[in-house]
Amino acid sequence: MILSKENANVNTLMISEISNNINYIRKAINRSAAESELDPAAVTLIAVSKGQPIEKIEAALIAGQRVFAENRIQEAESKWLNYRTCYDNIELHLICPLQTNKVSKAVKIFDVIQTIDRPKLAWKIAKETEKQNRRLTCYIQVNTGEENHKAGVTPSSADAFIARCRDGFGLNIAGLMCIPPVNDNSILHFAMLREIAKRNNIANLSMGMSNDFEKAVKMGATHVRIGTAIFNKSK
Ligand SMILES: *Cc1c(COP(=O)(O)O)cnc(C)c1O
């Protein structure tokens, strides 16, 4: 495992490839935001590094990327506790369903948990952040397509759950996140998420992935989660 930029496991070709990908996406974000008369600077590009080899992640770090997302606690722990010691301003998001027995570790590793979707989980996160004296940014995942296999609160229960997380558990609910059904037009889901956020006074919208981030930005996404378009396919 590397510890400094000088001996990172990267080659210059990989750095320029990933750097080009990031620049290309950034330009597309800026264009989409401008088309909707939104501020491009309000959109954060999250690099989804799950399953990627360390060479590619280090290339992204060297290219200047600082906001990343992971979906396995164990994998995130081994990589990111280390990277945090060599790179400043890293912001790490958790974007997969979280089991309550892993909350303690998640609170230690992540800055943002995007997938809060049940009272027991919200309660445990509140308890752990207090215990570890951590400031954590919380997003609620909304299952906008009401798919059985997908995590998230249903749209109709979102308002009550948001209120309970805030008033009952004292969580800092700063955003909402959704993953639209694969075969739907994601615009409708992005619009729904935006509506729920608006009426609950929530600033951040985590929506849009490699194949639909431009649509998401036009609909007001503040955070897009991009894996494939930055790193190509994971293993
Ligand atoms: C993997 C993943 C992404 C990134 O998807 P790409 O299509 O590779 O950009 C975004 N969000 C979540 C929740 C994911 O699991």
The ligand as an SDF file (V2000), in Angstrom:
LIG
                    3D

 15 15  0  0  0  0  0  0  0  0999 V2000
  -22.0100    1.8620   -8.5860 C   0  0  0  0  0  0  0  0  0  0  0  0
  -22.8670    2.9680   -8.2000 C   0  0  0  0  0  0  0  0  0  0  0  0
  -22.8050    4.2010   -8.8620 C   0  0  0  0  0  0  0  0  0  0  0  0
  -21.9120    4.4540  -10.0710 C   0  0  0  0  0  0  0  0  0  0  0  0
  -22.4720    3.8950  -11.1970 O   0  0  0  0  0  0  0  0  0  0  0  0
  -21.8410    4.0950  -12.6570 P   0  0  0  0  0  0  0  0  0  0  0  0
  -22.9230    3.7320  -13.5760 O   0  0  0  0  0  0  0  0  0  0  0  0
  -20.6650    3.1830  -12.7260 O   0  0  0  0  0  0  0  0  0  0  0  0
  -21.4330    5.5050  -12.7750 O   0  0  0  0  0  0  0  0  0  0  0  0
  -23.6290    5.2100   -8.4100 C   0  0  0  0  0  0  0  0  0  0  0  0
  -24.4630    5.0500   -7.3600 N   0  0  0  0  0  0  0  0  0  0  0  0
  -24.5450    3.8700   -6.6930 C   0  0  0  0  0  0  0  0  0  0  0  0
  -25.4900    3.7510   -5.5600 C   0  0  0  0  0  0  0  0  0  0  0  0
  -23.7570    2.7950   -7.0980 C   0  0  0  0  0  0  0  0  0  0  0  0
  -23.8630    1.6270   -6.4360 O   0  0  0  0  0  0  0  0  0  0  0  0
  1  2  1  0
  2  3  1  0
  2 14  2  0
  3  4  1  0
  3 10  2  0
  4  5  1  0
  5  6  1  0
  6  7  2  0
  6  8  1  0
  6  9  1  0
 10 11  1  0
 11 12  2  0
 12 13  1  0
 12 14  1  0
 14 15  1  0
M  END
$$$$
